[in-house]
Structure formats: C-alpha cells, structure tokens
Amino acid sequence: MENKIIVVDQTIREGMQHKGIVFSYAQRQKILEFQEKLDIDICQAGYAPAHETEAQYIGRLNQFANNNNFNIAVAGMGRALLKDTQTLVKTGINNFHLHFQVRDKSQKEAIFSTIRDSIDYIKKNVVDSTISVAMLDIGKTPDALLKEIVEYLSFDLCIDIISLPDTSGIMAPNLIFDKVKKAVKIIDNSPAKISAHCHNDMGMANANAVMGVCAGAKALEVSVMGIGERNGISDLFVTSQMLKNQDYSLKVKTEDIDTFKEYYNYINSIYETQTGQSLLNYNTPVFGDAVKTHVAGTHILSSKASPFGMYDKEEYYINLLCGVHLIEKYLQHKNIPFSKNNLNKITQQIKSKSATLERRLHKKEIIKIANLFQD
C-alpha cells in the first residue's frame, strides 16, 4: 500500500479566518520559510479573489519561493468560477485550490459546467498545473450525489486532488472514515487523490483527519494549532506525528521540534498582538506546559523517552497523589538532601500532610519533612 501523504499547510489562508487575524506580506514570507524548513509539501498562501492585495501577495510568495529554489509549492484558493480562476492564473502560480458547493441534485449540471470552464481555463493557460477541488460539505452531502461528483471530478475533469471538507465540523471519526472510504473506492482506477479537510467545531478535527487518512486519503489539510474558520481545523504537528506513528510516510519534519516550537510561537505572537489573547495554553497538545507536569508520577520513569523533547524543564507538583518515584525526582530536581533509605517514610508523610491541609505542599514544607527523616 502506498502510504505517502501530501501535507497542505493552510495556516495563512485558513488562519485569516480565525478571529480576524490578518497576515502582512512579511509575516506570510516568514511563515513560508518555516514551512520550507519543515518540508511541508504545499503552502495555501491566500484567497486571491478576496482582494487585489491577496492576489499580489500570493504571486509575490510564489516568486519568492521560485527565486530561492524552495521545494514547497505555493497554492492559491478561490471559487470554482471562471472569474476567480482568471485571478488565480494571473498570480503566476501553477498550484490551484478551488471550491464549490452543491446543495441538491438539481444544481449539479449547471455547477459541473461552471467547474469545467474553470478547469479548462487553467489547463489551457498554465503548463504543468496541479489542481485541487474541494466539494462542500461532505457532512451534508448524500452518498449518491457524492458519488456522482467524485466520478465527475476524477474521470471527466482529471483533477489531481479532490478535497472532502467537513465544512460544518459536525462529523465523527467513524463517519469521516466511511465517507472517505467510499470516495477512495470510487476513484480507484484514476490518478486522483482524496484530501481530508476537517473542522473542529465538535473538537474532533484531529481525530477526523487521521481517520480520513486511514480510510485512504492521500492529502492532509492542516494549520498551526488548527487555526481557521470558527473553531479551526486540524493541527499540523499533532496529525502529522500521529500518522507517522502509524507508519505513514510524510515529508514534514516532526522530529525538528525546535523549529516547530519556533513556528508555533511565531504564529502565537501574531495572534497575541492582534487579539490580546494566546493560542498556546497550558494544555495545548505537545507545546503546552501541561505535557511536562507531573503530580502522581505514574509516567515519570518513561517521560524522558518522549519523541518531542518537551521534558527538558519538567514540573513537579506535590500532593497526596504523589508516589515514591515522583518524590525522589522532586527532591533531586530541587537539590533537597534526603535519605534514600527513608524515601517511603518521606513520601507517606508528604501525602498525609497534603491530605490534612487539603492542598499541595510547597518546597519549604517538603524540606522540613525530608529533614525529619535524615539518617
């Protein structure tokens, strides 16, 4: 089975729909540089028909990537309308992301004709173009209509990537799996690939995206910290790493945790400046401080084996849930002298003190207890 997955980083385009964020050209260029360094396949650089500045920025980013011999492809997005397609072609890109919506079967023929006009225009005017078409919204599209649309895009129009967005964010992982599996079966004899684009309204975007790939999708649409419309979409790092853990082949360098942290902090700094809030919270997966926090100590012995390198500054909070191993780690970490022979007694005393006070203990209190049990 071919397990190579294309990663489409939509931080710029989708991110501009997240609480009113607006990226300057300089910020977009910096984002593109992060994406290149991390071996992202495609940067979705903007929504060209929105404003002439958007189209200019997409063109400039594409030229910047070409001038610097970047491997990443710069893509622009627009509706599958001829006027939007013409705007995208003028930017100089050769990677096109279009979208359309069919609300019921009665619209199908007219929309199919419109899509064909757009695709024909691209293929006539752009050499070696790559075309992705998103069909909105798979959570609300009957299976029979989905089948007709996927067949038309793959066999009649020979689209490279068919994106299946859960635009409303209402689907569960099993439903995504079933929909994508059916679409993959339909295009079995065509060169087209299915792409998963999952919204996070119900908090399921990461799980949905992973299940979409497990069902046979060959492209993954994500963003930094999942920023995007409403509750956002799937997270770049989390979904990529989860798929790598399952032996899928992704170019993205999840092992370069330092660059990833820098990238995530950079996006967070823009968000903080423009909204006064932070995207990076205590319990943000992988990058939040919670991943290095221990209270019970259940996993304290294996934490250093984390592939993410996030435990260089572990935090220990001592209360009645703590165990012997965590107390030993805490005492060593804080350079508190203790008798190893009396470690069980120290631990029991700490637990009892915490239970009595109904709170965690602080360093001075723990030092006092450790001193009681010196040899």
Secondary structure as UniProt FT lines:
FT   STRAND          6..9
FT   TURN            11..14
FT   HELIX           15..17
FT   TURN            19..20
FT   HELIX           25..37
FT   TURN            38..39
FT   STRAND          42..47
FT   HELIX           48..50
FT   HELIX           52..67
FT   TURN            68..69
FT   STRAND          73..79
FT   HELIX           82..90
FT   TURN            91..92
FT   STRAND          95..101
FT   HELIX           105..107
FT   HELIX           108..125
FT   TURN            127..128
FT   STRAND          130..136
FT   HELIX           138..140
FT   HELIX           143..151
FT   HELIX           152..156
FT   STRAND          161..166
FT   TURN            167..168
FT   HELIX           173..186
FT   TURN            187..189
FT   STRAND          193..199
FT   TURN            201..202
FT   HELIX           205..214
FT   TURN            215..216
FT   STRAND          219..223
FT   HELIX           224..226
FT   TURN            230..231
FT   HELIX           236..245
FT   TURN            246..247
FT   TURN            254..255
FT   HELIX           257..275
FT   TURN            282..283
FT   TURN            285..287
FT   HELIX           289..292
FT   STRAND          293..294
FT   TURN            298..302
FT   HELIX           303..305
FT   TURN            307..308
FT   TURN            312..313
FT   STRAND          315..316
FT   TURN            320..321
FT   HELIX           324..333
FT   TURN            334..335
FT   HELIX           340..342
FT   HELIX           343..357
FT   HELIX           363..372
//
